[in-house]
Amino acid sequence: MDAFTAGLLQRIRATESDLTRAQEDGDDFLVEVEQSELDDLHRLAAEHGVQVAQHV
């Protein structure tokens, strides 16, 4: 795995964690911010052919 892929996957994991925390805290604004960031990261991953495991 190259540095770009590793970094991107790490950012996705961190953002997923931040999103979960914002949801648990009931912070609707932060949920929107983190979801937008996560959407952007997933788009970037798709554009570069990076496979992202979906969490259920």
PyMOL commands that set and color helices and strands:
alter all, ss='L'
color gray80, all
select helices_A, chain A and resi 3-25+28-47
alter helices_A, ss='H'
color red, helices_A
deselect
rebuild
show_as cartoon
